Amino acid sequence: MRRLGLFFLLLAALAIMLSACAPLVESAETQRTWQIYATFYPIYALTSLVTEDIEALETHCLVQPQDGCLRDYALSEWDLYMLLQADVVVSGGRGLESFESTLQSLGDNGPVVVFANYNYELYNQDDASVSDEESSHLEGANPHLYLSVAGAKYILESAAVALIELYPQYAEQIRANMEAADARLDELGVEMRSIAAGAAGQRAILMNETLVYLAEDLGFEIAGQYDRESGQQLYENEVEGCLEQLAEMDARVVLIEKQAPASLVETLEEAGYAVARVDVLSTLREDQGAEGYFAAQLENARAIAVAFAQAEGEN
């Protein structure tokens, strides 16, 4: 019942978002393959679950693997060229794509743009301290919803509702794919919580903004957050200040993105922290398909479990 309620809520919201777009229905004489592009890998992985085994809906990932923060990604000329080939672009929206205005400016001759984070309550979205003049993209609503299993389900269902609206001739298969993927994500959430059961109720420091959604899923407390870009090194004159801030947070477990510089991880470990290196899903590729999402999330749960166990063993 909850799933159906969410489905129709999404459908109502989408009617507003796509009100200017006619369904992309082809006749028997003009049957073709429709090109669907998702902006980043995690959005692609979830969208591809919706379009699985529907040959007419060909799904691709627009942006290649990135070590840096996805919120800071600028479109290349090649990306822009690929957008011109797209019939639909599935994006996170709500600040995930720095190029959202470019997507919206493509006009009537451009692709239909779907915002998959639409109307979801994001972490920190009500932070009153953030002004319109805020220059850092690390401030305000956190759009990395895909790192939460519950958030992934919402993105999946948003993509499904949009594609049913645009391609009603495939509605039955899209809906069946959505329900099967929903069930798989439920199972993933259960398995992740089982693997990282020892983390529940414990405290950890986050050194990447995406990780708040994993904390919510796995039930551990955020002792504090040290804001830095994905893949960013701390220079010698920054390390001391960082360690001082971490010490004030009073936790012995640190979560950091998998692509963090090895020297930074070593510095944290030498300072006595148990470090979990977490895949924030920005470095995966289209050819890893949706299975890459599930494998990465299970590995994340294992890495977190090991870090908490290590910290517990040292106490």
Residue pairs with C-beta under 8 A, 6 or more apart in sequence:
3 157
3 179
3 182
6 154
6 157
7 157
7 160
7 161
10 157
10 158
10 161
11 161
11 164
11 165
13 118
13 119
14 114
14 118
14 158
14 161
14 162
14 165
15 165
17 114
17 115
17 118
17 162
18 112
18 114
18 162
18 165
18 166
21 112
21 166
23 165
23 166
23 167
23 168
24 34
24 87
24 88
24 112
24 166
24 167
25 167
25 168
25 169
26 32
26 56
26 169
31 56
32 56
33 55
33 56
33 57
33 58
34 56
34 57
34 58
34 87
34 88
34 167
35 58
35 60
35 85
35 86
35 87
35 88
36 47
36 51
36 57
36 58
36 59
36 60
36 86
36 87
36 88
36 89
36 90
36 163
37 59
37 60
37 61
37 62
37 82
37 83
37 86
37 88
37 89
37 90
37 111
38 44
38 46
38 47
38 48
38 59
38 60
38 61
38 62
38 89
38 90
38 91
39 62
39 63
39 89
39 90
39 91
39 92
39 96
39 97
40 61
40 62
40 63
40 66
40 70
40 73
40 92
40 96
40 97
40 282
41 61
41 63
41 65
41 281
41 282
41 284
41 285
41 286
41 288
41 292
42 146
42 147
42 152
42 155
42 281
42 284
42 293
43 90
43 91
43 92
43 116
43 146
43 155
43 159
44 59
44 60
44 61
44 62
44 90
44 286
45 281
45 284
45 289
45 290
45 292
45 293
46 116
46 146
46 152
46 155
46 156
46 159
46 181
46 290
46 293
47 59
47 90
47 156
47 159
48 59
48 289
48 290
49 156
49 177
49 178
49 180
49 181
49 184
49 290
50 156
50 159
50 160
50 163
50 174
50 177
50 178
50 181
51 57
51 58
51 59
51 163
51 174
51 177
52 177
52 181
52 290
53 173
53 177
54 170
54 173
54 174
54 177
56 167
56 170
57 163
57 167
57 170
60 82
60 286
61 285
61 286
62 79
62 82
62 83
62 86
62 89
63 70
63 73
63 79
64 285
65 282
65 283
65 284
65 285
66 73
66 230
66 282
66 283
67 230
67 231
67 259
67 282
67 283
68 229
68 230
68 231
68 282
69 137
69 138
69 209
69 229
69 230
69 282
70 96
70 97
70 144
70 230
70 282
71 95
71 96
71 97
71 98
71 137
71 138
71 143
72 98
72 137
72 229
73 97
73 98
73 99
74 98
74 99
75 83
75 99
75 102
80 102
83 89
83 103
83 106
83 110
83 111
84 110
86 111
87 111
87 112
88 111
88 112
88 113
88 114
88 162
88 163
88 166
89 103
89 111
89 112
89 113
89 114
90 114
90 116
90 159
90 162
91 97
91 100
91 103
91 113
91 114
91 115
91 116
92 115
92 116
92 117
92 143
92 145
92 146
92 155
93 100
93 115
93 116
93 117
93 118
93 143
94 115
94 117
94 118
94 120
94 122
94 141
94 143
95 137
95 140
95 141
95 143
96 117
96 143
96 144
97 103
98 137
103 110
103 113
104 113
106 113
112 162
112 166
114 158
114 159
114 162
115 158
116 154
116 155
116 158
116 159
116 162
117 143
117 145
117 154
117 155
117 158
118 158
120 145
120 151
120 154
122 141
122 142
122 143
122 145
123 141
123 142
123 212
123 213
123 216
124 140
124 141
124 142
124 212
125 140
125 141
125 142
127 139
127 140
127 141
130 139
130 140
134 140
136 227
138 209
138 227
138 229
142 209
142 210
142 212
142 213
144 209
144 210
144 212
144 213
144 280
145 151
145 152
145 154
145 155
145 213
146 152
146 155
146 281
147 210
147 211
147 213
147 214
147 280
147 281
148 213
148 214
148 216
148 217
149 185
149 186
149 188
149 189
149 192
149 217
149 297
150 189
150 217
151 213
152 185
152 293
153 182
153 185
153 186
156 178
156 181
156 182
156 185
157 178
157 182
160 174
160 175
160 177
160 178
163 170
163 174
164 170
164 171
164 174
164 175
167 174
181 290
184 294
188 294
188 297
188 298
189 217
191 298
191 301
192 217
192 218
192 297
192 298
192 300
192 301
193 200
193 217
193 218
193 219
193 301
195 298
195 301
195 302
195 305
196 218
196 301
196 302
196 304
196 305
196 308
197 305
198 305
198 308
198 309
198 312
199 218
199 219
199 220
199 304
199 305
199 308
200 218
200 219
200 220
201 219
201 220
201 221
202 220
202 221
202 253
202 308
202 311
203 220
203 221
203 222
203 223
203 250
203 251
203 253
204 215
204 220
204 221
204 222
204 223
204 251
204 253
204 254
204 255
204 276
204 304
204 307
204 308
205 222
205 223
205 224
205 225
205 226
205 246
205 249
205 251
205 253
205 254
205 255
205 273
206 212
206 215
206 222
206 224
206 225
206 226
206 254
206 255
207 225
207 226
207 228
207 254
207 255
207 256
207 257
207 260
208 228
208 230
208 255
208 256
208 257
208 260
208 278
208 280
209 225
209 227
210 230
210 257
210 280
210 281
211 255
211 278
211 280
212 222
212 225
214 255
214 278
214 300
214 304
215 221
215 222
215 255
218 301
218 304
220 304
220 308
223 249
223 250
223 251
224 245
224 246
224 248
224 249
224 251
226 242
226 245
226 246
228 234
230 257
230 259
230 260
230 280
230 282
231 257
231 259
231 260
231 261
232 260
232 261
233 261
233 263
233 264
234 242
234 264
234 267
239 267
243 267
243 271
246 254
246 268
246 271
246 273
252 272
252 273
252 274
252 311
252 314
252 315
253 273
253 274
253 275
253 276
253 307
253 308
253 311
254 268
254 273
254 274
254 275
254 276
254 307
255 275
255 276
255 278
255 304
255 307
256 264
256 265
256 268
256 275
256 276
256 277
256 278
257 277
257 278
257 279
257 280
257 282
258 277
258 278
258 279
258 280
258 283
259 282
259 283
260 277
265 275
265 277
268 275
269 275
272 314
274 306
274 307
274 308
274 310
274 311
274 314
275 307
276 303
276 304
276 306
276 307
276 308
277 303
278 300
278 303
278 304
279 296
279 297
279 299
279 300
281 293
281 296
284 292
284 293
284 296
285 292
